Amino acid sequence: MNNLIQEEIPLKAGGQVPAPLLEAADAIMNGQDEVAAALLSSFEPADDISRICAQAILGQKKGADHIYLSGLTDKDKQINVFDLVLQNVDSVRVATGTAFNMMRDFYSQGQRSFTHFNIGIGKGHFEVQLIKALAEGQKTLPSLIKMVGLDIDEYSLKEAGENISRAATQYLPPDVKVEYTAICAFAEKVPEEMWEQLREHETDSLGVISAFTLHHLSAARDRHKVLSNIAACRAGVFLQIEPDVNHFTPDLRDRLVNCWTHFGTLFKLIDQKGLQEVESNALKYLFFKREIEDILSSDESSRFEKHEDAPAWTERCKRAGFYLIDLPYQVSEEIPGFTYHYGKGHIRMTYEEVPMVAVIMATLY
């Protein structure tokens, strides 16, 4: 274990990015699309990440739909492919498990009632496991559990409600009441009356989690707005899981370097898993390719995959009114080859000096 503050993490430079990619990015930034195309016409990528980056630079999607709302078949929808990511990308799985342990323990303090708010609830798998863990681990259960799910996919919200209801029936005694509220909206467009309901939740405690979601807020003012609204609800704990990389910068060359380094490392880890080819291709060429295409778009107004690193998110939390606390937790599971950096209010997971995922924990108390 390495107990390091944020600034001491040695970040790996992107010096290995193939020169044609860098030159093409510079040409795009200068409005020379034809020059970029010529540079890449004879480029022979040596690996998957270089191939996908080249395709993304040449494709230059502009004014594209949000990748979680694009008109794909149900099987290929980004939210459904994410289930495969959660199963097979160890850093995502362990970060989620670590946040789960934190949230489970927060709700295991003898509360008579609590409200749980998940920003980006998906299909409610986190909540199902939470109900199961509380039922198995506590002698005295709360009499009321309020669960609030926010998502932009109405079908996922409906499925989440069904999964939560089924889990409550299966694991909890009849005297424990579980209420589910679905909010179908972008986080920055949640109606004020919903925030008011959360501020007046009328339970003993409120916990909020957002896993791989808030980076979709494209503007800094929207990130501050949402974080400030969460803070105004007096959340006892706010947990955030995010890719630990800067794709927020408007500089295409910098995004390319960060993207190539981050996803190139991720692809190496996927290759080491020894997955079936269909699974490996689904991860690289279906799920992550869509993200990379968005990241390397030159149209800032239509980009949604605007990741930020852990120091940026912790600073945003502080500006919104949160306090960062020393985490009394270690990761739920150590992954071979990974290093874990514990700082105030966060855990950063790195592989070969490349930050991969961060878990951030903040409070109002």
C-alpha positions, 0 to 999 in steps of 0.5 A: 500500500502507498499512502501518498497525497495526490501531488506525489503520484508520478503520472506517466507521460504520453511520449509513446503516442504515435507521431501521425496521431499527434500531427493529425490532432494538430491539423484538426485544431488548425482547421486542416481536416484534409491534412489530417486525413492525408497524415492518417491515410498511410498510418498503420496502427500497431495496436487497438488503441492507436487504430481506434484513436485514428478512426475517431480523429478521422471520423470527427463526430459533430453534433452527435447524440448522447451515447447513452441515448443513441438509437441502438438495439437494446443489446448494444445500448451503452448501459447494457454493455456497461454490465460487461465492463463491470464484470471484466474491468477489474479497476471498475469492479474494485472501485465499485466494491469499495464504494459499496462497502462505504455506503453499506457501513454508512447505512449500518449505524442503527438508523430507523430510516434513511434515504439513498440517492443514486445519480446514474442508477442504471438497472439498480444492481447496486441497490439490490446488493445493498438491500441484500447486504443490510438484510444479512448484516444487521440485527435491527433493520430500519423501518423505512428505506427511501431509494431515489434513482436518477437516470436518463434512460426510462427503461433502465429506471423502470427495471431498477424499480422492479429489481429493487422491489423484488430484492425488498420482497426477497430479503427484507421482512414485511415490516420494512417499507421500501419506497422507490422514486424514479427521476428521468432527467439529466442531472443538471436538469433535475426540477427544483421541486425534486431537489426540495423533496430530497432536502426534506427527505424526513429520514434519519440520514441521506447518502448519495452516490454517483458512479461514472456519471457526473463526467457527462456534465459538459459544462463546469457551471453544471458540475458546480450546480449539481454538486451544490444541490447535493451539498444543500441536501445535507448528505451525510456521505457523498460517494463518487467514482470516476475515471482518473484522467483529464478529458475535460480540457478543450485542447485536442492534442492534450486529450489525445495524449491522455486518451491514448495513455489511459485507454491504451493501459485499459486495453492492455489490462483487458488483453491480460484477462484472456477473454473470449474475442467477442467479449474483448471486442465488445469492450474495446470496439463497442463500449470504449470506442464510443467514449473515445470517439466522443473524447476526440471530437473537435466539437466541444458543444457536443462532447459528453465524455469529459472525465476529470482527475481526482484532484479536480473532482475533490476541488469541485466538491470543496467549492460546493461546500463538502468536507473531504475526510480521511478514508477509514477504508482500504480497497475491497480487493487488491488487484495484482500490479495496481498501486493504491494511493490514499489521500484526503477524501479519495483513493486513486488506483494506478497501473504502471504509473497511469491513474485509472479510477478514483473513489471520492468520499465527502460529507457535510459533517 
